[in-house]
Amino acid sequence: MITIEEAKAYLRVDSSFEDSLISSLMASSEALCMDVARLSADEWDEIRDTDPDVPSAHQIQGNTLTTGEVIRMRNTLRIAVFFTLGYLYEHREEADHHDLVLTLRNLLFAIREGVV
């Protein structure tokens, strides 16, 4: 959903010293957001790979969505991944995962409930 370059820019990391940590946190962030949003791996891939210049219908959570709706969903998911990544990076020693999940549920409510 996001690249390592985008992640490092968001986290304001200039060196490559922490690339493996950031990559691991990115994978954890995406998995957590996918779980909270109640998306399957195939749906996540569909959302991530949708080309905004190719109008078509997409099946996500049993709903038929337009390309525009999928792009809006992707934008929300990207924000959630960035938020989760930042939280996990900054609180790697004392992360409160319960609070993180509650925040993600609020952020991803429309996707979780299928009302994009």
DOLUM-691913 format. One line per 8 residues: their letters; for each residue x, y, z of N, C-alpha, C, CB. Coordinates in steps of 0.2 Angstrom, whole numbers, always signed. Glycine has a CB too. Example, Ala and Ser with C-alpha at 12.3 -4.5 7.8 and 13.67 -1.06 7.14 Angstrom:
AS	+66:-28:+39:+62:-22:+39:+66:-16:+39:+57:-22:+45 | +64:-11:+35:+68:-5:+36:+64:+0:+39:+70:-3:+29 $
% end
This chain:
MITIEEAK	+4:-6:+0:+0:+0:+0:+4:+6:+0:-5:+0:+6 | +10:+6:+4:+15:+12:+4:+22:+9:+2:+15:+15:+10 | +26:+13:+0:+33:+11:-2:+38:+13:+4:+36:+14:-8 | +43:+9:+4:+48:+11:+9:+50:+18:+9:+54:+6:+9 | +51:+21:+3:+53:+28:+3:+47:+33:+6:+54:+30:-5 | +41:+31:+4:+36:+35:+7:+36:+34:+15:+29:+33:+5 | +37:+28:+17:+37:+27:+25:+42:+31:+28:+38:+19:+26 | +48:+31:+25:+54:+34:+28:+53:+42:+28:+60:+32:+24 $
AYLRVDSS	+50:+44:+22:+48:+51:+22:+43:+53:+28:+46:+53:+15 | +38:+49:+29:+33:+50:+34:+36:+50:+41:+27:+45:+33 | +41:+45:+42:+44:+45:+48:+50:+49:+49:+46:+37:+49 | +51:+53:+44:+57:+58:+44:+64:+54:+46:+56:+63:+49 | +65:+48:+42:+71:+44:+43:+75:+45:+37:+69:+37:+44 | +81:+48:+37:+85:+49:+32:+90:+43:+30:+90:+55:+33 | +92:+39:+35:+97:+34:+33:+94:+27:+32:+102:+33:+39 | +98:+23:+29:+95:+16:+28:+96:+11:+34:+98:+13:+21 $
FEDSLISS	+99:+14:+39:+100:+10:+45:+94:+6:+48:+103:+14:+51 | +88:+9:+47:+82:+6:+50:+78:+3:+45:+79:+11:+55 | +80:+2:+39:+76:+0:+34:+72:-7:+35:+80:-1:+27 | +76:-12:+38:+73:-18:+40:+68:-17:+45:+78:-23:+42 | +69:-13:+50:+64:-12:+55:+58:-9:+52:+66:-7:+61 | +59:-4:+48:+53:+0:+45:+49:-5:+40:+56:+6:+41 | +53:-9:+36:+49:-14:+32:+45:-19:+36:+54:-18:+28 | +48:-21:+42:+44:-26:+46:+38:-22:+49:+48:-28:+52 $
LMASSEAL	+39:-16:+51:+33:-12:+54:+28:-10:+48:+35:-5:+57 | +30:-9:+42:+25:-8:+37:+21:-15:+36:+29:-7:+30 | +24:-20:+36:+20:-27:+35:+15:-28:+40:+25:-33:+34 | +18:-26:+47:+13:-27:+52:+7:-22:+52:+17:-26:+59 | +9:-16:+50:+4:-11:+49:-1:-13:+44:+7:-4:+47 | +1:-15:+38:-4:-17:+33:-8:-23:+35:+0:-19:+27 | -5:-28:+39:-9:-34:+41:-14:-31:+46:-4:-39:+44 | -12:-27:+51:-17:-25:+56:-23:-21:+53:-13:-20:+61 $
CMDVARLS	-21:-16:+48:-26:-12:+44:-31:-17:+40:-23:-7:+40 | -28:-22:+37:-32:-27:+33:-37:-30:+38:-27:-32:+29 | -34:-33:+44:-39:-36:+48:-44:-32:+51:-34:-39:+54 | -42:-26:+53:-47:-21:+56:-52:-19:+51:-44:-15:+59 | -50:-18:+45:-55:-16:+40:-59:-22:+37:-51:-13:+34 | -58:-28:+40:-61:-34:+38:-60:-36:+30:-68:-34:+39 | -54:-35:+28:-53:-36:+20:-49:-43:+20:-49:-30:+17 | -50:-46:+15:-46:-52:+13:-40:-50:+10:-50:-58:+9 $
ADEWDEIR	-35:-54:+9:-29:-53:+6:-30:-51:-2:-24:-59:+6 | -35:-55:-5:-37:-53:-12:-40:-47:-12:-41:-59:-14 | -44:-45:-8:-47:-38:-8:-42:-33:-7:-53:-38:-3 | -38:-34:-2:-32:-29:-1:-28:-28:-7:-28:-31:+5 | -26:-33:-11:-23:-33:-17:-27:-29:-22:-21:-40:-19 | -33:-31:-23:-37:-27:-28:-37:-20:-27:-44:-30:-27 | -38:-18:-20:-38:-11:-19:-32:-8:-20:-40:-10:-11 | -26:-11:-18:-19:-8:-19:-18:-7:-27:-14:-13:-16 $
DTDPDVPS	-20:-12:-31:-18:-12:-38:-23:-9:-43:-17:-19:-40 | -28:-6:-40:-33:-3:-45:-30:+3:-48:-39:-1:-41 | -31:+3:-55:-28:+8:-59:-34:+14:-59:-26:+6:-66 | -32:+20:-57:-37:+25:-57:-40:+27:-64:-35:+31:-53 | -36:+26:-69:-37:+28:-76:-41:+22:-79:-31:+29:-79 | -43:+17:-76:-46:+11:-80:-53:+10:-76:-42:+5:-80 | -58:+13:-78:-65:+12:-75:-67:+5:-75:-70:+17:-78 | -69:+2:-70:-72:-5:-70:-75:-6:-63:-66:-10:-71 $
AHQIQGNT	-78:-12:-63:-82:-14:-57:-77:-18:-53:-89:-17:-58 | -78:-17:-46:-73:-21:-42:-78:-24:-36:-68:-17:-39 | -76:-31:-35:-80:-34:-29:-76:-34:-23:-82:-41:-31 | -78:-30:-18:-75:-29:-12:-80:-30:-6:-72:-22:-11 | -79:-35:-2:-84:-36:+4:-91:-38:+1:-84:-31:+9 | -92:-41:-4:-98:-43:-7:-102:-37:-10:-102:-45:-1 | -99:-31:-11:-102:-25:-14:-98:-24:-21:-101:-19:-10 | -102:-22:-26:-99:-20:-32:-97:-12:-32:-104:-21:-38 $
LTTGEVIR	-91:-10:-32:-89:-4:-31:-86:-1:-38:-83:-3:-26 | -86:+5:-39:-83:+9:-45:-76:+10:-44:-87:+15:-47 | -72:+11:-49:-65:+13:-48:-64:+19:-43:-62:+14:-55 | -68:+24:-44:-68:+30:-39:-69:+28:-32:-73:+35:-42 | -73:+23:-31:-75:+21:-24:-69:+17:-21:-81:+17:-23 | -66:+13:-25:-60:+9:-23:-54:+14:-22:-58:+4:-28 | -53:+19:-26:-48:+24:-25:-49:+28:-18:-47:+29:-31 | -55:+30:-17:-56:+33:-10:-55:+28:-5:-64:+36:-10 $
MRNTLRIA	-57:+22:-5:-55:+17:+0:-48:+16:+1:-59:+10:-2 | -44:+16:-5:-37:+15:-5:-34:+21:-1:-34:+15:-12 | -36:+27:-2:-33:+33:+1:-35:+33:+9:-37:+39:-2 | -40:+30:+11:-42:+30:+18:-37:+24:+21:-49:+28:+19 | -36:+19:+17:-32:+13:+20:-25:+16:+20:-32:+7:+15 | -22:+20:+15:-16:+22:+16:-15:+27:+22:-14:+26:+9 | -19:+31:+23:-19:+35:+29:-19:+31:+36:-25:+40:+30 | -23:+25:+36:-23:+21:+41:-16:+17:+42:-28:+16:+41 $
VFFTLGYL	-13:+15:+36:-6:+12:+37:-1:+17:+39:-5:+9:+30 | -1:+23:+36:+4:+28:+39:+3:+29:+46:+3:+34:+35 | -3:+30:+49:-4:+31:+56:-2:+25:+60:-12:+32:+57 | -3:+19:+58:-1:+13:+61:+6:+13:+61:-4:+7:+59 | +9:+14:+56:+17:+13:+55:+20:+19:+60:+19:+15:+48 | +17:+25:+60:+20:+30:+64:+19:+28:+71:+17:+36:+63 | +13:+25:+73:+12:+24:+80:+17:+18:+82:+5:+21:+81 | +18:+13:+78:+22:+7:+80:+29:+9:+80:+21:+1:+75 $
YEHREEAD	+31:+14:+76:+38:+16:+76:+40:+20:+82:+40:+20:+69 | +35:+25:+84:+37:+29:+89:+36:+26:+96:+32:+35:+89 | +32:+21:+96:+30:+17:+103:+32:+10:+103:+23:+18:+104 | +38:+9:+99:+40:+2:+99:+42:-2:+105:+46:+1:+94 | +43:+2:+110:+44:-1:+117:+38:-2:+121:+49:+4:+121 | +33:+3:+120:+27:+3:+125:+21:+4:+121:+28:+8:+130 | +20:+1:+115:+14:+2:+111:+8:-1:+115:+15:-2:+104 | +3:+3:+115:-4:+1:+118:-8:-2:+112:-7:+6:+122 $
HHDLVLTL	-8:-8:+110:-11:-11:+104:-19:-10:+105:-9:-18:+103 | -22:-10:+111:-29:-10:+112:-31:-3:+109:-31:-11:+119 | -28:+2:+111:-29:+9:+109:-28:+10:+102:-25:+14:+113 | -23:+7:+99:-22:+8:+92:-27:+4:+88:-15:+4:+90 | -29:-1:+90:-35:-5:+87:-41:-1:+87:-36:-12:+89 | -43:+2:+93:-49:+6:+93:-49:+12:+89:-50:+9:+101 | -43:+15:+88:-42:+21:+84:-43:+19:+76:-35:+24:+85 | -40:+13:+75:-41:+11:+68:-48:+9:+66:-36:+4:+67 $
RNLLFAIR	-52:+6:+71:-59:+4:+70:-63:+11:+68:-62:+1:+76 | -61:+16:+72:-65:+22:+70:-63:+25:+64:-63:+28:+76 | -56:+25:+62:-54:+27:+56:-57:+23:+50:-46:+27:+56 | -57:+17:+51:-59:+12:+45:-66:+10:+46:-55:+6:+45 | -70:+13:+50:-77:+11:+51:-81:+10:+45:-81:+17:+55 | -81:+15:+40:-85:+14:+34:-83:+8:+30:-84:+21:+30 | -76:+7:+30:-74:+1:+26:-76:-5:+30:-66:+1:+25 | -75:-5:+36:-77:-11:+40:-85:-13:+39:-76:-10:+48 $
EGVV	-89:-8:+39:-96:-9:+38:-98:-9:+31:-100:-4:+42 | -94:-8:+26:-96:-9:+19:-100:-3:+17:-99:-15:+18 | -99:+3:+19:-103:+8:+17:-98:+14:+14:-107:+12:+23 | -94:+12:+10:-89:+16:+7:-93:+22:+3:-84:+12:+2 $
% end
